[in-house]
Amino acid sequence: MPESYRKILKTRFSTQELAFLEILVCQLQIYTKVTVEGLAARLPLFITFESRRRRIQRFLALDSTTIQNTWFILWAVI
């Protein structure tokens, strides 16, 4: 992830959330077929599949991951 994106995202996410976001972005770049279950199956965490799936769902439901709160701001920086 570019350093300019990291600077902006550090203001929006905690350190743990930012690390999780970077892992998800890497997975999205590698795999073309994207589902929550597919990401959970490939997520490199030592927890059960159901826990990984719930963690992804909770992360995507955060207010800070909405298009208006994060992605439009990143797009404006470009």
C-alpha positions as CSV (number, residue, x, y, z in Angstrom):
1,M,0.0,0.0,0.0
2,P,1.4,3.4,-0.9
3,E,2.8,5.5,2.0
4,S,0.4,8.4,1.2
5,Y,-2.5,6.0,1.7
6,R,-1.1,4.7,5.0
7,K,-0.8,8.3,6.4
8,I,-4.4,9.0,5.7
9,L,-5.6,5.6,6.9
10,K,-3.7,5.9,10.2
11,T,-6.0,8.7,11.1
12,R,-9.0,6.6,10.4
13,F,-8.1,3.1,11.8
14,S,-6.3,1.7,14.8
15,T,-3.0,0.0,14.3
16,Q,-4.7,-3.4,14.4
17,E,-7.4,-2.4,12.0
18,L,-4.9,-1.0,9.6
19,A,-2.8,-4.2,9.6
20,F,-6.0,-6.2,9.0
21,L,-7.0,-3.9,6.1
22,E,-3.5,-4.4,4.6
23,I,-4.0,-8.2,4.8
24,L,-7.4,-7.9,3.2
25,V,-6.1,-5.7,0.4
26,C,-3.3,-8.2,-0.4
27,Q,-5.8,-11.0,-0.5
28,L,-8.1,-9.0,-2.8
29,Q,-5.2,-8.3,-5.2
30,I,-4.3,-12.1,-5.4
31,Y,-7.7,-13.7,-5.7
32,T,-10.2,-12.7,-8.3
33,K,-13.4,-14.4,-6.9
34,V,-14.2,-12.5,-3.8
35,T,-16.6,-13.6,-1.1
36,V,-16.4,-13.2,2.6
37,E,-16.1,-17.0,2.9
38,G,-13.4,-17.1,0.3
39,L,-11.4,-14.4,2.0
40,A,-11.9,-16.1,5.4
41,A,-10.6,-19.4,4.0
42,R,-7.4,-17.7,2.8
43,L,-6.9,-15.3,5.6
44,P,-3.5,-16.1,7.3
45,L,-4.8,-16.0,10.9
46,F,-4.6,-18.9,13.4
47,I,-8.2,-18.8,14.4
48,T,-11.2,-20.9,13.2
49,F,-12.8,-20.3,9.9
50,E,-16.0,-19.0,11.5
51,S,-14.0,-16.5,13.6
52,R,-12.2,-15.2,10.5
53,R,-15.5,-14.8,8.7
54,R,-17.1,-12.9,11.6
55,R,-14.0,-10.7,11.9
56,I,-14.1,-9.8,8.2
57,Q,-17.9,-9.0,8.5
58,R,-17.4,-6.9,11.6
59,F,-14.5,-5.0,10.0
60,L,-16.5,-4.3,6.9
61,A,-19.4,-3.0,9.0
62,L,-17.3,-0.4,10.8
63,D,-18.2,3.2,10.1
64,S,-14.6,4.0,9.2
65,T,-14.8,1.5,6.2
66,T,-17.7,3.2,4.5
67,I,-17.1,4.7,1.1
68,Q,-17.8,8.3,2.3
69,N,-15.5,8.1,5.3
70,T,-12.5,6.5,3.8
71,W,-12.4,5.7,0.1
72,F,-13.5,9.1,-1.2
73,I,-10.8,10.7,0.9
74,L,-8.2,8.4,-0.6
75,W,-9.5,9.1,-4.1
76,A,-9.3,12.8,-3.5
77,V,-5.6,12.5,-2.6
78,I,-4.7,10.9,-5.9
